[in-house]
Amino acid sequence: MILNTDGTKPIYMQIAEWLETEILQGKFTPDEKIYSQYQLADLFTINPATAAKGLTLLAEEKILYKKRGLGMFVTQDAKKMIRHRRINQTLKKLVDEIVEEAEHLHVKEEELITMIQEAKRNREGDAE
């Protein structure tokens, strides 16, 4: 992953989102230790305090928990919580925006569904 330092999203939030994606993809499982702030700082060439802020954000959201002296670990329900939040906040917002734009362009529902199915097939083809 390459961080977007020119964008509007703070780096610590990008780190948190990247870690969430790693959890969603099964690269970290419940009760497994996650990267330390120093490992993240080295990995992304950022300040350890910035990395720590991303970890703290996930701890505040109960995605991670801290074991004193050992580091941060993935909670049991992390994957479910991340998925739920991303569906309800991110995905629904994107769908609303797509539907609104489709209405402005007079795109019929069937055509929009076909576009979504085609995009999904293209992504599946890229993954092979």
ZAMARGU-4260 file (C-alpha; in steps of 0.2 Angstrom, whole numbers, plus 5000, padded with zeros to 4 digits):
<rodrens>
0) 5000/5000/5000 | 5006/5017/4996 | 5000/5031/5007 | 4992/5046/4999 | 5001/5061/5007
5) 4993/5074/4996 | 4975/5069/4999 | 4963/5075/5012 | 4963/5059/5023 | 4975/5060/5037
10) 4989/5047/5036 | 4984/5039/5053 | 4967/5036/5046 | 4974/5028/5030 | 4985/5017/5042
15) 4969/5012/5052 | 4959/5008/5036 | 4974/4998/5029 | 4975/4987/5045 | 4956/4985/5044
20) 4958/4978/5026 | 4972/4966/5032 | 4960/4960/5045 | 4945/4958/5033 | 4957/4948/5021
25) 4961/4936/5035 | 4979/4942/5037 | 4976/4944/5055 | 4964/4933/5065 | 4956/4936/5082
30) 4968/4937/5097 | 4983/4938/5085 | 4996/4952/5088 | 4996/4966/5075 | 5010/4977/5069
35) 5018/4988/5082 | 5018/5007/5079 | 5037/5005/5075 | 5034/4991/5063 | 5021/5002/5054
40) 5032/5017/5055 | 5046/5007/5046 | 5034/4999/5034 | 5027/5016/5028 | 5041/5027/5032
45) 5031/5038/5044 | 5033/5045/5061 | 5029/5031/5075 | 5017/5044/5083 | 5007/5044/5067
50) 5006/5025/5067 | 5002/5025/5085 | 4987/5036/5082 | 4980/5024/5069 | 4982/5010/5081
55) 4974/5020/5095 | 4959/5024/5083 | 4956/5005/5081 | 4958/5002/5099 | 4945/5015/5103
60) 4933/5007/5090 | 4936/4990/5099 | 4944/4983/5083 | 4960/4980/5093 | 4964/4978/5112
65) 4980/4981/5121 | 4990/4969/5131 | 5001/4979/5143 | 5019/4976/5138 | 5015/4965/5123
70) 5006/4976/5110 | 4990/4977/5101 | 4979/4962/5097 | 4964/4959/5086 | 4947/4957/5095
75) 4936/4942/5093 | 4922/4953/5083 | 4934/4964/5074 | 4930/4957/5056 | 4911/4958/5059
80) 4912/4976/5066 | 4923/4982/5052 | 4912/4974/5039 | 4896/4981/5047 | 4903/4999/5048
85) 4910/4999/5031 | 4893/4992/5024 | 4883/5005/5033 | 4894/5020/5031 | 4904/5018/5016
90) 4895/5006/5004 | 4878/5013/5007 | 4884/5031/5004 | 4892/5025/4988 | 4877/5016/4982
95) 4866/5031/4986 | 4878/5042/4976 | 4878/5030/4961 | 4859/5029/4961 | 4857/5048/4962
100) 4869/5050/4947 | 4860/5037/4938 | 4844/5046/4940 | 4851/5062/4934 | 4857/5053/4918
105) 4841/5043/4916 | 4849/5027/4918 | 4837/5013/4920 | 4838/5001/4935 | 4841/4986/4924
110) 4856/4995/4915 | 4863/5000/4932 | 4862/4982/4938 | 4870/4976/4922 | 4885/4989/4925
115) 4887/4982/4942 | 4887/4964/4937 | 4900/4968/4923 | 4911/4977/4935 | 4910/4963/4947
120) 4915/4950/4933 | 4929/4962/4928 | 4936/4962/4945 | 4934/4943/4947 | 4944/4941/4930
125) 4958/4952/4937 | 4959/4941/4952 | 4963/4926/4942
</rodrens>
